[in-house]
Amino acid sequence: MKTAPILLLATIYFSACTEKTGNRKIKLPDNANCSYFRNELNPTGKPILVVEDELFISRANTDTNQVKMGVKNELIKGYLGCVRVDTVLGVFFDFRVFSDIAFNEYGLIRKNNTITFILQSGKSVVISFGATVSGSTNLSAGYTQYKTFSRITRGDAALLKGSELKRVVIAWTKREDEYKVVNPKVFMSQIPCVE
């Protein structure tokens, strides 16, 4: 079943906040320059690697009336972290929309909505999202947060780590938007940490 590895990835990522005793860290090569949210072997000896999130896209608020009224200039920030559970590769996404009416503008991220990575090489990689893990509005922080995840193939991983990002397109349920890449080497630095 295709959904089982995705559910497993989500469960492992979102339960990673609880420290488990007795798990052993995975020995990494001396030249590895990776920062991990989670790095261990599970009780059956299979690796669990979760790279710490990095900012990779943003979008400025272009509504001049809102900017004049003091509304945050950044409208969207997107973070990602690559993960491997046993031999399965994946990416976790955290999108923050600086609006308390984000649902009216963007809708949700649903299973099989897509994110398209357009590379400097001219190639593109289209990845389907899993189910949205959360879509909550934090009124005190002033943003709505969406968390979701995707499984990636080895072929997609090879393309993503072989070229810098140029543009990113996200298909939300209510609209499709293109985003500025602020960290074009994010996959080049993260994927080798989980392969």
C-alpha positions in Angstrom: 0.0 0.0 0.0 1.5 3.4 -1.1 0.1 5.4 1.9 1.8 3.2 4.5 5.4 4.6 4.0 4.0 8.1 4.0 2.0 7.5 7.3 5.1 5.9 8.8 7.3 9.0 7.8 4.7 11.4 9.3 4.4 9.4 12.5 8.1 9.2 13.0 8.7 12.9 12.3 5.9 14.2 14.5 6.7 11.8 17.4 10.4 12.8 17.2 9.9 15.4 20.0 9.8 12.7 22.6 13.3 11.5 23.5 13.7 7.7 23.3 16.2 6.1 25.5 18.4 3.3 24.3 18.4 4.3 20.6 21.8 4.5 19.0 23.0 7.3 16.7 23.9 6.5 13.1 27.7 6.8 12.5 28.1 9.4 9.7 31.1 10.0 7.5 33.7 12.4 8.9 33.1 14.9 6.1 29.3 15.0 6.7 28.2 18.6 7.5 24.6 17.8 8.5 22.3 19.2 11.3 19.8 16.6 12.4 16.5 16.9 14.3 16.7 13.1 14.7 19.5 10.7 14.0 19.2 7.2 15.4 18.7 3.5 14.8 15.3 2.2 15.8 15.1 -1.0 18.0 15.3 -3.2 14.9 18.4 -1.4 13.7 16.9 0.6 10.9 18.0 4.2 10.4 15.8 7.2 11.2 17.3 10.5 9.9 15.5 13.8 10.0 17.4 16.9 8.9 16.6 20.1 10.6 14.2 22.4 8.7 15.6 25.1 6.5 13.8 28.2 5.0 13.6 27.6 1.2 10.9 29.9 -0.2 9.2 33.2 0.7 6.7 35.6 -0.8 6.5 39.3 -0.1 3.1 41.0 0.6 2.4 43.1 -2.5 -0.8 44.7 -1.1 0.5 48.3 -0.7 -2.5 49.3 1.5 -1.7 46.4 3.9 2.0 47.3 4.0 1.1 51.0 4.8 -1.1 49.8 7.6 1.8 47.9 9.1 0.9 44.4 8.0 4.0 42.1 7.8 5.8 42.5 4.5 6.3 38.7 4.3 3.2 36.9 3.3 4.5 33.3 3.1 7.5 31.5 4.4 8.2 27.8 3.6 10.5 25.4 5.4 11.6 21.9 4.5 13.5 19.0 6.1 14.6 15.8 4.3 14.1 12.5 6.0 14.9 8.8 5.6 13.2 5.9 7.4 15.0 2.7 6.5 15.3 3.0 2.7 12.3 5.4 2.2 13.1 9.1 1.4 10.8 11.9 2.2 10.4 15.7 2.7 8.5 17.4 5.5 7.1 20.9 4.7 6.1 23.7 7.1 4.3 26.6 5.4 3.5 29.8 7.3 1.0 32.2 5.8 1.1 35.5 7.6 -2.7 36.0 7.5 -5.6 35.0 9.7 -7.8 34.4 6.6 -5.3 32.1 4.9 -8.0 29.5 4.2 -10.1 32.0 2.3 -7.1 32.8 0.0 -5.3 29.5 -0.3 -7.6 26.8 0.9 -5.8 23.7 2.2 -3.1 21.3 1.2 -4.8 18.1 0.4 -3.4 14.7 -0.4 -2.2 14.7 -4.0 -1.9 18.5 -4.3 1.5 19.1 -5.8 4.6 21.1 -5.3 6.8 21.7 -8.4 10.5 22.3 -8.1 11.9 24.1 -11.2 15.7 23.6 -11.3 18.4 25.9 -12.8 19.2 22.9 -15.1 15.9 23.4 -16.8 14.4 20.2 -15.4 11.5 20.1 -13.0 10.4 17.7 -10.3 6.7 17.4 -9.4 6.0 15.8 -6.0 2.6 15.0 -4.5 1.8 16.0 -1.0 0.5 13.6 1.6 -2.4 14.6 3.8 -2.1 17.9 5.6 -1.0 17.2 9.2 -2.2 20.6 10.4 -3.7 23.8 9.2 -4.0 25.9 12.3 -4.1 29.7 12.8 -1.9 31.1 15.6 -3.5 34.5 16.2 -0.9 35.7 18.7 1.9 34.9 16.2 -0.1 36.3 13.3 0.1 33.4 10.9 -1.6 30.2 9.7 0.6 27.1 9.6 0.3 24.2 7.3 2.4 21.1 7.8 2.6 18.3 5.2 4.9 15.6 3.8 5.9 13.9 0.6 7.7 10.7 -0.3 10.4 11.2 -3.0 11.9 8.6 -5.3 15.6 8.0 -5.7 15.3 9.4 -9.2 13.7 12.6 -7.9 16.3 12.8 -5.1 19.1 12.6 -7.8 17.6 15.4 -9.8 17.0 17.6 -6.8 20.5 17.3 -5.4 22.0 17.8 -8.9 21.0 21.4 -9.5 20.0 24.5 -7.6 16.4 25.5 -7.3 15.2 28.3 -9.5 11.4 28.5 -8.8 8.8 26.7 -6.8 5.1 26.3 -7.7 2.6 25.1 -5.1 -0.9 23.9 -6.0 -3.2 24.8 -3.1 -6.8 23.8 -3.2 -7.9 27.3 -4.1 -5.0 28.6 -6.2 -1.6 27.9 -7.7 1.2 30.2 -6.9 4.9 30.6 -7.8 7.4 31.4 -5.0 10.8 33.0 -4.8 13.5 30.6 -3.7 15.6 32.0 -0.9 17.8 28.9 -0.4 18.5 27.4 -3.9 20.9 24.8 -2.5 18.5 23.4 0.1 18.2 19.9 -1.5 21.9 19.8 -2.5 22.8 20.2 1.1 20.1 18.1 2.7 19.6 15.0 0.5 23.2 13.7 0.9 22.6 13.8 4.7 19.8 11.2 4.4 20.9 9.0 1.5 
